[in-house]
Amino acid sequence: MKRITFVLLGCLLLNACKEKPYAKPIGIAEQEASVSQNEMAGFDIKIIPIEHATAVLEWRDITIYIDPVGGAKAFEGRKQPDLILITDVHGDHFSVETLDALNTQKAKIIVPQAVADKIPEKFAPQLDILNNGDSKERYGITVEAIPMYNLREEALKFHTKGRGNGYILNFGSQRIYFSGDTEDIPEMRALQHIDKAFICMNLPYTMTPENAANAVLAFKPKQVYPYHYRGRPDVSDVSKFKTMVGENSDVEVIQLDWYPNDAF
């Protein structure tokens, strides 16, 4: 009995001497909580909405611009891009004026062929041209080009199949999807293992909140961010999208401020 007591006492002392998990001081926790939700990091990836379809991602020491438009002013205070992804030729996704205004000298620019055909020759050495289904690794990030196109007969003129790219960015085991301009196409519904999905919904150019929600419920990302939800002149009912997704799945819907100046 004494031997058993001694062994138990020894185990307790051993556990007590192990290094305790680090507990952050309250001040640091409060400081992190005060960071704007728009710039909170997800699996150490900072997501910064700029406007409409334009975003900045920061991962480790790599900065990524998605569909940069809005001129240099839209990116004031942001880090110089290492990687630029452009989805399509339309002006809310592709702006030569913005590329000219930004310091893109060190950036690789991933584009579909339709954008490459319209981009000035001086950017040619920086281009990686991806067709639907292609992929490319840059800076430890594998970028997959995903189809984006319209299904409705009356909308086929807006986005033809094969012209533009949605993108999946693979940060190690984490996968982030940007839909670009698309409807709820089979290729989107078949996506797998998506951690964060940025889903468009604006008429007449892309899809309704109902169609967007149905697509999300099909491929079930861990989190979904509605973006690109203003048409002309209508604004999509993002609250309806959030309700439909939330009532029928465990997918978390995160609403960021994509229209800070209410200017689009």
KOLZANU-385045 format. One line per 8 residues: number of its first residue (from 1); their letters; for each residue x, y, z of C-alpha. Coordinates in steps of 0.001 Angstrom, whole numbers, always signed. Layout:
KOLZANU-385045
NUM = a = X:Y:Z | ...
This chain:
KOLZANU-385045
1 = mkritfvl = +0:+0:+0 | +2863:+2373:+844 | +4497:+1577:-2508 | +1299:+2427:-4404 | +957:+5692:-2511 | +4569:+6613:-3322 | +4089:+5905:-7045 | +917:+8001:-7198
9 = lgclllna = +2618:+10858:-5388 | +5552:+10685:-7799 | +3243:+10893:-10825 | +1495:+13927:-9411 | +4800:+15697:-8792 | +6022:+14837:-12286 | +2901:+16314:-13904 | +3150:+19401:-11746
17 = ckekpyak = +6710:+19978:-12941 | +5832:+19807:-16636 | +5840:+23133:-18478 | +2388:+24676:-18298 | +679:+25797:-21509 | +1411:+29428:-22295 | -1450:+31700:-21299 | -1551:+35037:-23113
25 = pigiaeqe = -1716:+38101:-20925 | -5139:+39712:-20870 | -3794:+42831:-22552 | -2652:+40887:-25624 | -5932:+39009:-25889 | -7848:+42276:-25746 | -5596:+43828:-28370 | -6177:+40932:-30772
33 = asvsqnem = -9910:+41060:-30199 | -9929:+44744:-31064 | -8609:+44072:-34594 | -11322:+44760:-37178 | -13219:+41634:-38192 | -12464:+42586:-41785 | -8785:+41950:-41142 | -8864:+38973:-38817
41 = agfdikii = -6584:+36122:-39792 | -8011:+32730:-40632 | -5471:+29915:-40205 | -2833:+32678:-40176 | -4192:+34178:-43406 | -5305:+37788:-43133 | -8274:+38652:-45370 | -8781:+42310:-46233
49 = piehatav = -11830:+43241:-48321 | -11206:+46224:-50579 | -14425:+46559:-52563 | -16885:+44387:-54493 | -14644:+41654:-55996 | -11303:+43054:-54851 | -9440:+41647:-51848 | -5975:+41445:-50326
57 = lewrditi = -4685:+38287:-48631 | -1595:+38184:-46441 | +31:+34863:-45610 | +3397:+34703:-43888 | +5440:+37261:-45850 | +3390:+36904:-49072 | +787:+39446:-50158 | -1842:+38509:-52746
65 = yidpvgga = -4148:+40877:-54612 | -7390:+39449:-55991 | -8891:+41371:-58951 | -7196:+44693:-58124 | -9253:+47684:-59284 | -9798:+51144:-57863 | -6395:+52673:-58552 | -3572:+53201:-56093
73 = kafegrkq = -5930:+54901:-53621 | -7801:+51636:-52979 | -4542:+50039:-51773 | -3116:+52858:-49673 | -1301:+51414:-46670 | -1263:+47892:-48121 | +1839:+45850:-48735 | +3291:+45552:-52210
81 = pdlilitd = +1840:+42479:-53975 | +3859:+39335:-54567 | +1035:+37601:-56420 | -1920:+39023:-58371 | -4892:+36954:-59512 | -7300:+38296:-62134 | -10477:+36367:-62897 | -11958:+38013:-65988
89 = vhgdhfsv = -11862:+40877:-68490 | -14681:+42979:-67025 | -13818:+46311:-65453 | -14769:+45295:-61915 | -12094:+42579:-62070 | -9424:+43811:-64481 | -8057:+47353:-64505 | -4928:+48199:-66494
97 = etldalnt = -4998:+51647:-64887 | -4760:+50076:-61441 | -1924:+47769:-62470 | -89:+50792:-63854 | -677:+52778:-60671 | +530:+50060:-58295 | +4078:+48903:-57653 | +3836:+45429:-59185
105 = qkakiivp = +7475:+44996:-60167 | +8042:+41911:-58013 | +4611:+40385:-58604 | +3673:+37338:-60631 | +282:+37854:-62285 | -2004:+34859:-62829 | -4632:+35400:-65518 | -6819:+33539:-68024
113 = qavadkip = -5897:+33844:-71690 | -8650:+36417:-72319 | -7008:+38790:-69821 | -3532:+38073:-71197 | -4796:+39135:-74622 | -5743:+42556:-73233 | -2896:+43262:-70844 | -68:+45559:-72016
121 = ekfapqld = +3062:+43881:-73337 | +5211:+45277:-70528 | +3497:+42870:-68094 | +4171:+39802:-70267 | +7285:+38623:-68324 | +5208:+38566:-65127 | +2300:+36528:-66480 | +1267:+32983:-65678
129 = ilnngdsk = -1595:+32089:-68029 | -3950:+29454:-66646 | -6862:+27890:-68473 | -9743:+26203:-66632 | -8319:+23119:-64939 | -4704:+24336:-64913 | -2684:+24965:-61760 | +522:+26775:-60868
137 = erygitve = +2651:+26972:-57731 | +4056:+30334:-56714 | +5651:+31213:-53356 | +4539:+27908:-51868 | +915:+28536:-52869 | -691:+26271:-55461 | -3314:+28138:-57484 | -5995:+26129:-59308
145 = aipmynlr = -8058:+27697:-62116 | -11733:+26778:-61761 | -14402:+27371:-64446 | -16745:+30350:-64022 | -19617:+30986:-66409 | -23334:+31627:-66807 | -26026:+29007:-67201 | -29174:+31054:-67847
153 = eealkfht = -29885:+31634:-71522 | -30418:+35354:-71005 | -27064:+35673:-69223 | -24790:+33634:-71504 | -23486:+36826:-73110 | -21983:+37961:-69802 | -19595:+35101:-68996 | -18932:+32373:-71520
161 = kgrgngyi = -17528:+29043:-70415 | -13735:+28907:-70599 | -13079:+32645:-70718 | -12601:+33460:-67035 | -11245:+31699:-63968 | -12405:+31219:-60449 | -9451:+30286:-58258 | -8631:+27930:-55423
169 = lnfgsqri = -5567:+28936:-53429 | -3888:+26107:-51523 | -1979:+27326:-48469 | -553:+24035:-47257 | -3623:+22002:-46320 | -5921:+25028:-46334 | -8005:+25812:-49431 | -9604:+29177:-50236
177 = yfsgdted = -11985:+29540:-53193 | -12859:+32741:-55048 | -15775:+32148:-57369 | -15289:+35067:-59727 | -18376:+35787:-61849 | -20365:+32587:-62109 | -23660:+30861:-61577 | -24092:+27688:-59542
185 = ipemralq = -22271:+25560:-62086 | -21572:+21817:-61673 | -17848:+22493:-61250 | -18568:+24636:-58194 | -20974:+22131:-56698 | -18324:+19400:-57066 | -15632:+21253:-55099 | -14180:+19418:-52120
193 = hidkafic = -12343:+20299:-48903 | -12832:+24070:-49174 | -12083:+25955:-45971 | -13182:+29427:-47068 | -15377:+30194:-50081 | -15978:+33671:-51492 | -19249:+33466:-53392 | -20726:+36050:-55767
201 = mnlpytmt = -24442:+36809:-56084 | -25632:+39690:-58211 | -28117:+39965:-61025 | -28268:+40029:-63934 | -24591:+39060:-64154 | -24164:+36080:-61827 | -26747:+34345:-59637 | -29441:+34873:-57053
209 = penaanav = -28852:+34456:-53303 | -31010:+31315:-53495 | -28832:+29747:-56207 | -25683:+30766:-54358 | -26976:+29160:-51166 | -27913:+25957:-52970 | -24426:+25711:-54440 | -22804:+26264:-51044
217 = lafkpkqv = -24997:+23598:-49498 | -23777:+21204:-52203 | -20019:+21567:-51601 | -20150:+22603:-47932 | -17123:+24794:-47264 | -16268:+25358:-43622 | -16882:+29076:-44009 | -18496:+31150:-46733
225 = ypyhyrgr = -18024:+34852:-47413 | -20653:+36518:-49599 | -18961:+39072:-51864 | -19619:+40678:-55251 | -23284:+41083:-54319 | -24195:+44353:-55978 | -25558:+44547:-59501 | -26892:+47589:-61265
233 = pdvsdvsk = -29050:+48815:-59661 | -30054:+45958:-57356 | -28331:+44755:-54199 | -28634:+41050:-53486 | -30367:+39956:-50300 | -27357:+38643:-48421 | -29436:+38085:-45286 | -31609:+35612:-47203
241 = fktmvgen = -28472:+33784:-48349 | -27172:+33667:-44771 | -30473:+32322:-43469 | -30723:+29614:-46126 | -27172:+28406:-45524 | -27370:+28641:-41732 | -30658:+26796:-41420 | -29534:+23875:-43555
249 = sdveviql = -25868:+23255:-42712 | -22997:+23805:-40316 | -21349:+26205:-42778 | -20417:+29472:-41062 | -21435:+32593:-42995 | -19096:+35550:-42474 | -20148:+38986:-43673 | -17373:+41474:-44400
257 = dwypndaf = -17774:+45093:-45490 | -17224:+45034:-49241 | -18748:+48447:-49858 | -17218:+50767:-47262 | -17818:+53889:-49321 | -21193:+52744:-50667 | -19865:+53765:-54060 | -20290:+50789:-56354
